[in-house]
């Protein structure tokens, strides 16, 4: 004979399951290409903890910014700089008070198999040097500043090849289409490149690559979007961010 409480228990469990399904939401995040590997890991951890679903779109900060301005359906924007989130706030396209620095980027000069990439840059012994498009990618703008600081800008100019974003820039070097290139340190770490293959550029040679996140107006009432940003600014995400070679700004 079935216990009379069994039916009530089944109803209760069904209600709990239904409530969890209703509570779970979806957030669409536009993410700077340099942050691809850590963000995928962060999103997976967030989904497991929260039950929410994260849909990620990666690209150069400039192109993602243009998409947001033109009405792309993103809830949050993780830029590779501070200027674009600020511009969205000024234009009323982002939520006041939601902006924060989620990572401080580290630039690296990568030359597979080279014992000293910095010496190779200074010597001019290379055919092509890859950088991200400095007009849309903050890492590209930082790379140009490094060339000036190293006093090799004029010699490097005719050898430059420009990637649409930092991901394409990395591919130029990985494929051999460029002998060396300025990439995000996180990309070198993610691909397991030998430390000797990369020169970690001192921060004083370029403007800080502070990377800011912001809640967009489309996601203002999206609990999943707000939860993702809170998770991104928490301890678990910070550990992932630092493991990929980024810095964290103290609160």
Residue pairs with C-beta under 8 A, 6 or more apart in sequence:
20 51
23 51
23 223
24 50
24 51
24 52
24 53
24 224
25 52
25 53
25 222
25 223
25 224
26 52
26 53
26 54
26 55
26 224
27 52
27 53
27 54
27 55
27 75
27 76
27 219
27 222
27 224
27 225
27 227
27 228
28 55
28 57
28 73
28 74
28 75
28 76
28 219
29 39
29 43
29 54
29 55
29 56
29 57
29 74
29 75
29 76
29 77
29 78
29 228
30 57
30 59
30 64
30 67
30 68
30 72
30 74
30 76
30 77
30 78
31 39
31 56
31 57
31 58
31 64
31 78
32 58
32 59
32 60
32 61
32 64
32 78
32 79
32 80
32 138
32 165
32 166
32 211
33 58
33 59
33 60
33 80
33 137
33 165
33 166
33 167
33 168
34 80
34 105
34 139
34 165
34 166
34 167
34 184
34 186
34 187
35 58
35 78
35 80
35 103
35 186
35 211
36 58
36 167
37 186
37 187
37 190
37 244
38 103
38 186
38 240
38 241
38 243
38 244
38 246
39 56
39 58
39 78
40 56
41 240
42 231
42 232
42 237
42 240
42 241
43 54
43 56
43 228
45 231
45 236
45 237
45 240
46 52
46 54
46 227
46 228
46 231
46 232
46 237
47 53
47 54
49 231
49 236
50 224
50 227
50 231
52 224
52 227
52 228
53 224
54 224
54 228
57 64
57 74
58 167
59 67
59 165
60 80
60 132
60 133
60 136
60 137
60 164
60 165
60 166
61 79
61 80
61 81
61 84
61 136
61 137
61 138
62 84
62 133
62 135
62 136
62 137
63 136
63 164
63 165
64 72
64 74
64 77
64 79
65 77
65 79
65 84
65 87
65 88
67 74
68 74
68 77
68 88
68 93
68 216
69 88
69 91
69 93
73 218
74 216
74 218
74 219
75 215
75 216
75 218
75 219
75 222
75 224
75 225
76 213
76 214
76 215
76 216
76 219
76 225
76 228
76 229
77 84
77 85
77 88
77 94
77 213
77 214
77 216
78 102
78 211
78 212
78 213
78 232
79 85
79 138
79 211
79 212
79 213
79 214
80 105
80 137
80 138
80 139
80 166
80 209
80 211
81 138
81 209
81 210
81 211
81 212
82 101
82 210
82 211
82 212
85 94
85 99
85 212
85 213
85 214
86 99
86 212
88 94
88 214
88 216
89 96
89 99
89 214
92 217
93 216
93 217
94 214
94 215
94 216
94 217
95 214
95 215
95 216
95 217
95 219
95 220
98 214
98 215
98 229
99 212
99 213
99 214
100 212
100 213
100 229
100 233
101 210
101 211
101 212
101 213
101 249
102 211
102 212
102 213
102 232
102 233
102 237
102 241
103 211
103 241
103 246
103 247
103 248
104 208
104 209
104 210
104 211
104 246
104 247
104 248
104 249
105 138
105 139
105 142
105 184
105 185
105 186
105 209
105 210
105 211
105 246
106 184
106 185
106 186
106 200
106 201
106 203
106 209
106 245
106 246
106 247
107 139
107 142
107 143
107 146
107 182
107 183
107 184
107 185
107 200
107 201
107 206
107 209
108 182
108 183
108 184
108 185
108 187
108 188
108 198
108 199
108 200
108 201
109 117
109 118
109 121
109 146
109 180
109 181
109 182
109 183
109 198
109 199
109 201
110 117
110 170
110 173
110 180
110 181
110 182
110 183
110 187
110 188
110 193
110 197
110 198
110 199
111 117
111 120
111 126
111 173
111 179
111 180
111 181
111 197
111 198
112 173
112 174
112 193
112 197
113 197
114 120
114 180
114 196
114 197
115 196
116 196
116 199
117 180
117 197
117 198
117 199
118 150
118 199
120 126
120 179
120 180
121 129
121 150
121 152
121 156
121 180
121 199
122 150
122 152
124 152
124 155
124 156
126 159
126 179
126 180
127 159
127 178
127 179
128 159
128 160
128 161
128 172
128 177
128 178
128 179
129 156
129 159
129 160
129 161
129 178
129 179
129 180
129 181
129 182
130 160
130 161
130 162
130 163
130 169
130 172
130 173
130 177
130 178
130 180
130 181
130 182
130 183
131 139
131 140
131 143
131 144
131 160
131 161
131 162
131 163
131 169
131 181
131 182
132 139
132 140
132 143
132 162
132 163
132 164
132 165
132 166
132 168
132 169
132 182
133 140
133 162
133 163
133 164
133 165
134 140
134 141
134 143
134 144
134 162
136 164
136 165
137 163
137 165
137 166
137 169
138 209
138 211
139 166
139 169
139 182
139 183
139 184
139 209
140 162
140 163
140 166
140 169
140 182
141 207
142 182
142 201
142 206
142 207
142 209
143 182
143 206
144 153
145 205
145 206
145 207
146 182
146 201
146 205
146 206
147 153
147 156
149 205
149 206
150 205
161 172
161 177
161 178
162 169
163 169
163 170
163 171
163 172
163 181
166 183
166 184
166 187
167 187
169 181
169 182
169 183
170 181
170 183
170 184
170 187
170 191
171 177
172 178
172 181
173 179
173 180
173 181
173 183
174 191
182 201
184 245
185 198
185 200
185 244
185 245
185 246
186 244
186 245
186 246
188 197
188 198
188 245
189 243
189 244
189 245
190 244
210 249
211 246
213 229
213 232
215 225
215 226
215 229
216 225
219 225
219 226
231 237
238 248
241 248
242 248
